[in-house]
Amino acid sequence: MKYSTLRDATPLGPQECFHFSFLTRMHTGNSLHRHDEFELTLVEKGSAARFTVGEKVICPESAALILTAPGVPHGLEALSSDGGLSGMALRWPSDLLADGFLSKHQLHGIDDLLQRARQGIIFPPSTTADIRVRLGLLKDKKGFEQYLALLSILHVLSMAEGALTLSAESFVYEPAPAGESIESAVAYMKANYYRPISLADVAGKARMSRGGFCRLIRRLTGKTYMESLNEIRIGHTCRMLVGTSENISEIAYKAGYTNIGHFHRWFKRHNGCTPKEYREMLTGRKS
């Protein structure tokens, strides 16, 4: 089956083993997208959501845990406007576990898991409950302990009985020309997020008018231009909040925000908490 999908702008930094986030409505959209990382998504029970993996559409009535491999088209859509979506997402780069490492006998199960993730995998309720606890503990660990916790999560997933693959085995990825134009614009935003960026500048990188660019990015991603730009900026502030002791105002300024109130509104919309709460939750440090 053929898909025309947009490459998602990942918040994962080049020196990070993984990126953990809480799901909010900012993480949803009505379009399939893909990215270069593995992603484990936990949608909590009671969330009115529709998850798409390739041609497979799931509307879970209970909590759902889904693993997708790099390049697999997928999407998460909130079905209500009451802000009821909740859950967690974990992304890690495809080269985090080298092929030589995964070829060892003790890791064959994890290697097989990651291969099957090319079709998307949904896990049984017992595994979902176990991983929910482990994800909650993962965010509180530091350094090498985080890496070990990730391996432990992958081991549990590899041992899960009743895990089901979701989609057809053979995907053919054909980025549409329009999608390629948007990718050029997104690459520009990622490279210049800390500077003032105008809509005219970004639309110019896509070789489109401002109005045409706004309509296209909304159609392909389910997000507006400003939502896309702020998603990139907020991703950088999250890394600085966890990885540095700089004050919040300075972090906001370094990520391209000149209005601290504007920054706080976007941060809470994206993460469901304030920057101060986010730092304390992930590091235990008081701001």
N, C-alpha and C positions, 0 to 999 in steps of 0.2 A: 504494500500500500504506500502511496506517495503522500507526503505532507509538505506544506509550505509553512514554515515556522520561523519565528524570530528568535535570535540568540539573546538570552536574558543577560542583563548587566548584573553580574554576581557581586555581592558585598565582600567576598573572600579576599583577604590580602595575600600578597605573594609569599610572605613569611609565616602564614598561618597554616596549621594542620587542618583546621576546620572552622566553620562559622555556625554558631548557634543563635537562633532567634525564636521569639514567640510569634505565633501567627496573629495577625490582625487583618482587618479588611484591606489594608494596603498591600497585602500579599496575594490578593485575589484579582482575577481578571477573566474575561470571557474568551480569551484566545489561547491557543496552544503556544507554548514556548519551549525552548531547550537551552541547556547550558553545558559547560564543560566539566561539571562536577557530578559526583554521586549526590543524591539527596534522599534523606529519610524524613518523611512527613508524618506527624501524628496529629490527626484531627480529633478533638475531644467529643465525647458523647454529648448530644444536645445541640451541636453545631449544625445549622442548616446549610449544607454545602454539597457541591457536586464536584467530584474529582474525575478528571479525564486523563487516561493514559493511552496514547495512540487512538484507536477506534473504540476503546472500552470506556464506558461512562459508569461511574459508581456514585450512588447517593446513599451513603452509609447511615443506618439508623442508630448504630452504636459507635463507639470510638473506632477509628480506622488507622492502621499503620501501613504506609506504602513506601517502598524503596524503588527509586528509578536510577538508571545508569546515565553517564554522560551522553548527550545527544538524543535521548528519548523524549519525544514531544509529550508534554503533559500540561495540565492546567487545573487550578483550584478556583472555584467560583462560589461566593457567598450567595445563598438563595433568599436571604431576608435582609431587610434594611435596618434591623434593630441592633446591629453590632454584636450579634450573638456568636460570631465565629471565634473559636479559641483552639489553641494547640501549640505545637512546637515543630521546628524544622532544623535539620542538621545537614550541612553541606561539607564535603571534603573533596580535594582534588583527585583526579584519576591517577596521578603518579605518586600519591602518598604511600601506597603499598606497591613496591617494585615487583615486576614479574618474577624475578629470581627469588624474592622473599615468599611470594604466594605459591611458588612451585614446590616448596618444602612439604613433606608428607603431613606434618601437623596442621598445615594451613589449607589443605585441599578443600575443606568444607567452606571456608571463606572465599576461596577462589571460585568455587562453583556458585556460591551465592551471588557474587559480583557479576559473573557471566549471565546468570538468569535474570539479573536486574535489567538487562537490556530489553526485556519484555515487560518490565514492571512487575513487582511482587506485592501482594497484599497478605498480611500475616493474621493468624487466628487471634481471638480475644485474649487467650492466656499469655501469648507472647507480647501483645500490645500492652497489657497491664504491666508486665515485667519491664518492658522498655520504657514505659512512662516514668517509672521510678528511677531507672538508670539515667535517663536524660536529665531528670531533675538533679541527680547527684553530679552528673558530668559538668554542669555549668559551675559548680562550686569547687571543682578540683583545679589544680594549677600544674603547669609545666608537663613533665613526663607522665604524671599521674593521669592527666587528661588523655594522653595518647593511649595509655594502657586501658583506660575506661572505654575509649572508642573501640579498641580491639575486642574488649569484652562484649560490647554491644554487638559487634559483627559476629562474634562466636555464637551468641545466643540466637541471633537471627538465622545463622547457618544451620542450627540444630532444630529449628522450629518445625514441628509436625503440623501439616495442614496448610502450609503456606502455598498460595496459588499464584501462578503467573497470569498476567492480565491481558496481554496484547499479542498480536501476531508476531512471529519471530523476525520477519523480514521487513525492516523499515527502509525506505529510500528517502533521504533528506534532500530536498530541492529548495533552497532558499529562493524566494521570489525576488525579482529585481527590486521591487519596492522595499522588501525586507532588507536587502543589502544596503539600500540608501539609508534606511533607519539605523542600521548597524554602524554606518560611517558617522552618523550624527551622535549615536550613543558613545562611540569610541572617543569622539571629540569632547563630549561632556565628562567622560571618565578621566581624560587627560588634563582637563582644565577646570575641574569642579571647584577649586579653591579661588578661582578668579571670578569677576563679574561676567556672566554669560547671558547674552541677549538671545531672544527667540530668532532674530534675524541672522545671528551668527550660526546657530545650530541648523536652521532651515537651509542656510547657504551650503553647509557641509553635505546636506542631503540633496542639494541642487533642486530645491523646491521653494515655492512661495510659502510665506508664514502660515497662511490659512490652510494650504494643501498639506503642509507638514503636520500641523496640529490634528487635522482630520485623519491622516494616515497613521500616525503613531497611536492615536486613540483606537482606531480600528484594529491594528495589529497587536497591541499590547493590553488594551482595556484600561490604559492609564493616560492621563494628559501629559503634555510636555513638562509642566511644572512638577507633577507627581514623579515622573521619571528622573528629573534632575535632582529633586530632593531625596529620592531613594538612594541615589549614588552618594550624595553628601552625607546623609544620615548614616550610611554604612561606614563611612570614614570616621565620623564622630564616635560611633560605637567602638571601633577599634582603639581610638585614642582614649576613650573613657576607661577602657579595661587595661590598656597597655602603658598608659602614662599617668602621672599624678598632676598634670596640668589642670588649671581651674576650668570650669565649664565654659565660661565666656571666651577664654582664649581658644579652646577647642572649637567652639562655634565659629569664631573668626577665621581660624585656619582652614575650616571646611567651606568657606565662602559665604558665611552668613554675616551680614553687617547689622542686622536687627535681632537682638537676643530674644525678644518676644516671638518673632517670626520663627526662629529656630526651635524654641520650646514647643510651639504649636505643631510644627511638622514632626518633631521627635515623638511627641506623645501620640500623634495620629499613626505613626509608623510602628512604634513599639508598645503602645498601650501603657506607657509609664513615663515619668519625667527622666531627664538625664541623670539627676541625682539618685533617683530610685534605681535606675539601670546599673549605675556604677556600684552602688551598695549591694545590689542583688548578685552581681557577677564577681565582685572582688572582696566584698566584706568591708571595703574602705568607706569611711564617712567623708563626704565632700565638704 
